Amino acid sequence: MTIDTPDGPAELIIDEAEEPAAVLLLGHGAGGDVDAWDLALLADRLPTLGVNVARFRQPYRVAGRKVFSSAPALDRAWQMAVAEATRRWPGLPLFVGGRSAGARTACRGFGSGQTGLVLLAFPLHPPGKPDKSRLAELVDAAAPTVIVQGEKDTFGAPDQVSAALATAGRADVRVVAMPAAGHTLAPKAKATDEQIAEAERLLTWSVAAFIDAGRS
């Protein structure tokens, strides 16, 4: 469906459960789209577990651009997606999140009526620049949170994310490490069928378990 925003039309791609018990709204990364491996996997698997999944395509991607104009523009459009999800599924707990830049946007926009954060490949810092931390965005959200991070993510490995959170007093945040994965979280091209299946299970059940616990 199309959502009109001050920065142009955006899109919400919806995959619904037969008997939904919760909603997960996800945003894409800065240079990516809603068909990213992790977003597409959750949209495919979570509805079978009772979770409606809505993937939000930002206006700049709808317009065919690969670079967004500003963080405030992302935030404006995101809030309209949150409002639409709230209107469309009243009474269901709303979890929000996304991958990379989408995860940051969800952190900045977390507020009343939202239940928890699902952050995929949270970019703790730019590659090679650990001094330029984005941790404050995550901590300031003060939300129940699960983070799924690739073991080889150059934007912040799982142990780096966990250590930063502990220093900030957020040791309660669960950080899930995806074995051998980079920033995309996707299995490597040479991964075996067994390794691919295990990666799919780990991502799906880490998010599903967090949502199940959070909606109780």
C-alpha positions in Angstrom: 0.0 0.0 0.0 1.1 3.6 -0.6 1.6 6.1 2.2 1.7 9.8 1.3 4.4 11.7 3.2 5.8 15.2 3.1 8.8 13.8 1.1 6.8 11.9 -1.4 5.0 8.5 -1.5 6.3 5.6 0.6 5.2 2.0 0.5 4.2 -0.6 3.1 4.6 -4.2 2.0 2.4 -6.4 4.3 2.5 -10.1 5.1 -0.3 -11.0 7.5 -0.8 -14.0 9.8 -4.0 -15.9 9.8 -4.4 -15.3 13.5 -2.1 -12.4 14.4 -0.9 -11.8 18.0 1.6 -9.0 17.2 2.9 -6.7 14.5 6.5 -6.1 13.4 7.2 -3.0 11.4 10.6 -3.0 9.7 12.6 -0.4 7.8 15.4 -1.1 5.2 19.0 -0.1 5.1 20.4 3.2 3.6 21.4 1.7 0.2 19.2 -1.3 0.3 15.5 -2.1 0.1 12.8 -4.3 1.7 14.0 -7.4 -0.2 17.2 -7.6 1.9 17.8 -11.2 3.0 16.9 -10.7 6.7 13.8 -8.5 6.0 12.5 -10.9 3.4 13.1 -13.9 5.6 11.2 -12.5 8.5 8.3 -11.4 6.3 8.1 -15.0 5.0 8.5 -16.9 8.3 6.9 -14.8 11.1 3.4 -14.7 9.8 3.3 -18.5 10.2 4.1 -17.8 13.9 1.3 -15.3 14.4 3.1 -12.1 13.6 2.0 -9.6 11.0 5.1 -8.2 9.2 5.0 -4.8 7.5 8.2 -3.7 5.6 8.4 0.0 5.0 10.0 1.4 1.8 11.2 5.0 2.3 10.1 7.7 -0.2 13.6 8.1 -1.6 13.7 4.4 -2.6 10.2 4.6 -4.1 11.5 7.5 -6.2 14.4 5.4 -7.4 17.2 7.1 -5.4 19.8 5.2 -3.5 20.8 8.0 -1.1 18.4 9.6 1.4 18.4 13.4 1.8 18.6 13.5 5.6 17.8 11.7 8.9 14.9 14.0 9.6 13.3 13.0 6.3 13.7 9.3 7.2 12.2 10.0 10.6 9.2 11.9 9.2 8.2 9.1 6.9 8.8 6.5 9.5 6.4 8.1 11.9 3.7 8.0 9.3 4.4 4.2 8.8 4.1 3.8 12.6 0.8 5.6 12.5 -0.5 3.5 9.7 0.5 0.3 11.4 -1.2 1.5 14.6 -4.4 2.4 12.7 -4.5 -0.8 10.7 -4.0 -3.2 13.6 -5.5 -1.6 16.7 -5.0 -3.6 19.9 -2.1 -5.7 18.7 1.3 -5.0 20.3 3.5 -3.1 17.8 7.2 -4.0 17.6 9.4 -1.8 15.4 12.9 -2.1 13.9 14.8 -2.6 10.8 18.3 -3.3 9.4 21.2 -0.9 9.6 20.0 2.7 8.9 16.4 1.4 9.4 17.4 0.2 12.9 18.7 3.6 13.7 15.5 5.3 12.5 13.4 2.9 14.6 15.5 3.8 17.7 15.1 7.5 17.1 11.3 7.1 16.6 10.6 4.8 19.5 7.8 6.1 21.7 4.3 5.6 23.2 2.3 2.7 21.8 5.4 0.8 20.7 6.3 -2.4 22.5 10.0 -3.2 21.6 12.8 -2.9 19.2 14.1 -5.5 16.7 17.4 -4.3 15.4 19.2 -6.1 12.6 22.8 -5.3 11.9 22.8 -2.2 14.1 25.6 0.1 12.8 27.3 0.9 16.1 30.0 2.9 14.2 31.2 3.4 10.6 33.7 0.8 9.5 37.1 1.6 11.0 35.8 4.5 13.1 34.8 3.1 16.5 35.1 6.6 18.0 32.1 7.7 16.0 29.6 5.7 18.0 25.8 5.7 17.4 25.1 4.0 20.7 23.3 7.0 22.1 20.4 6.5 19.6 19.9 3.0 20.9 20.3 3.8 24.6 18.1 6.9 24.4 15.2 4.7 23.1 15.1 3.0 26.5 13.1 0.1 25.0 13.1 -3.6 25.3 15.5 -4.6 22.6 16.9 -7.6 20.7 19.9 -7.1 18.3 20.9 -9.6 15.7 24.5 -8.9 14.6 26.9 -10.6 12.2 30.1 -12.0 13.8 32.1 -10.2 11.2 30.1 -7.0 10.9 32.6 -4.2 10.3 30.0 -1.7 11.7 30.3 -3.4 15.1 30.8 -7.1 16.0 28.5 -8.6 18.6 31.1 -8.5 21.4 31.7 -4.8 20.7 27.9 -4.1 20.8 27.5 -6.0 24.0 30.4 -4.3 25.6 29.2 -0.8 24.6 25.7 -1.6 25.9 27.1 -2.9 29.3 29.1 0.3 29.7 25.9 2.3 29.0 23.9 0.3 31.6 21.9 -1.7 29.1 23.3 -5.2 29.7 19.6 -6.3 29.5 19.6 -6.0 25.7 20.0 -9.4 24.1 22.6 -9.5 21.3 22.4 -12.5 19.0 25.5 -13.4 17.0 25.1 -14.7 13.5 28.0 -17.1 12.8 30.4 -16.0 10.0 28.0 -13.3 8.8 28.9 -9.8 7.9 26.7 -6.6 7.8 24.1 -8.2 5.5 23.6 -11.1 8.0 23.1 -13.4 5.0 24.9 -16.7 4.7 28.0 -16.7 2.6 27.9 -17.8 -1.1 29.8 -21.0 -0.2 27.5 -21.8 2.8 26.2 -25.4 2.8 22.4 -26.1 2.8 22.7 -26.9 6.5 24.4 -23.7 7.3 21.8 -21.7 5.4 19.0 -23.5 7.2 20.7 -22.8 10.6 21.1 -19.1 9.8 17.4 -18.9 8.9 16.4 -20.7 12.1 18.6 -18.5 14.3 17.3 -15.2 12.9 13.6 -16.3 12.8 13.5 -17.8 16.3 15.6 -15.1 17.9 13.1 -12.5 16.7 10.0 -14.7 17.3 11.0 -15.5 20.9 11.6 -11.8 21.7 8.2 -10.8 20.3 6.5 -13.7 22.1 8.0 -12.7 25.4 7.4 -9.0 24.9 3.7 -9.3 24.1 2.9 -11.3 27.2 
